[in-house]
Amino acid sequence: MNDFSHVADNIRKLQSEISAAAINAGRDPNEITLIAVTKTYPAEAVTAAIHAGVTNAGENRVQEAVPKICALANDLSLSPLRWHLIGHLQSNKARLAVANFDMIHSVDSLKLATEINRHAAAAGKLMSILIQVNISGEESKSGVDAESVEALVSGILEECDHVAIHGFMTMAPLTEPEAARPTFKGLRELRDHISQEIKHPRFTPAELSMGMSNDYRVAIEEGATMIRVGTAIFGKRG
Ligand SMILES: *Cc1c(COP(=O)(O)O)cnc(C)c1O
């Protein structure tokens, strides 16, 4: 099936629900960036999303993403996207990630940050990252433990001068939306705490990347500035 005519409709619906959720929560809808999660979908699906006004896209695997990113960048009739790496990153893929993504959401160790920094320095780039935090404490989730976040942020600021930390990312347990609320609230409170403790020109933690298709409304109520939505735009992944 190569028919992505539903994408524009889904995006329009989503945009109005994002606005409604923001206004309900007393927030400005413009504070919230929609990241269309395009993993498993072909470039044609992404093109449909661009035509419907999407400006930010997310992928969770570097090898899958790079050909798509290049194909779309080569089509000069399309507005360029900002690309977000939202999945786990192995150190040996850090060079490709730095070269192709605008922001890496999944940094959860000093070792990984150091690799990213090394390649960013070589490329003469200041790499934008988020720190992925395992707020819910589920063993299956990647991300640094909440207790270790402050030390990790300090370590990165000290050792990685080609990395800028713009905020935090988390994944909530995959259950019903309301069950995600403590996780989202926890990430916001952690950010508020650490932003009091650590002041640094490369630490500007305005961004909270949290909320997916089923729970983005709750995430917006709890302060999300970036929501990562796949299924609600493109349909179920095959
Ligand atoms: C796939 C994915 C999403 C999007 O999930 P949907 O339920 O399809 O909206 C968001 N964040 C991450 C890290 C993902 O891997």
Ligand as a Chemical Component Dictionary entry (heavy atoms), coordinates in Angstrom:
data_LIG
# 
_chem_comp.id                   LIG 
_chem_comp.type                 NON-POLYMER 
_chem_comp.pdbx_formal_charge   0 
_chem_comp.three_letter_code    LIG 
# 
loop_
_chem_comp_atom.comp_id 
_chem_comp_atom.atom_id 
_chem_comp_atom.alt_atom_id 
_chem_comp_atom.type_symbol 
_chem_comp_atom.charge 
_chem_comp_atom.model_Cartn_x 
_chem_comp_atom.model_Cartn_y 
_chem_comp_atom.model_Cartn_z 
_chem_comp_atom.pdbx_ordinal 
LIG C1 C1 C 0 7.958  4.775 17.763 1  
LIG C2 C2 C 0 8.280  5.823 18.784 2  
LIG C3 C3 C 0 7.378  6.868 19.052 3  
LIG C4 C4 C 0 6.026  7.012 18.363 4  
LIG O1 O1 O 0 5.120  6.064 18.843 5  
LIG P1 P1 P 0 3.594  6.065 18.332 6  
LIG O2 O2 O 0 2.892  5.267 19.371 7  
LIG O3 O3 O 0 3.583  5.405 16.993 8  
LIG O4 O4 O 0 3.127  7.458 18.271 9  
LIG C5 C5 C 0 7.767  7.836 19.981 10 
LIG N1 N1 N 0 8.949  7.778 20.618 11 
LIG C6 C6 C 0 9.839  6.774 20.396 12 
LIG C7 C7 C 0 11.125 6.779 21.144 13 
LIG C8 C8 C 0 9.538  5.773 19.477 14 
LIG O5 O5 O 0 10.429 4.797 19.267 15 
# 
loop_
_chem_comp_bond.comp_id 
_chem_comp_bond.atom_id_1 
_chem_comp_bond.atom_id_2 
_chem_comp_bond.value_order 
_chem_comp_bond.pdbx_ordinal 
LIG C1 C2 SING 1  
LIG C2 C3 SING 2  
LIG C2 C8 DOUB 3  
LIG C3 C4 SING 4  
LIG C3 C5 DOUB 5  
LIG C4 O1 SING 6  
LIG O1 P1 SING 7  
LIG P1 O2 DOUB 8  
LIG P1 O3 SING 9  
LIG P1 O4 SING 10 
LIG C5 N1 SING 11 
LIG N1 C6 DOUB 12 
LIG C6 C7 SING 13 
LIG C6 C8 SING 14 
LIG C8 O5 SING 15 
# 
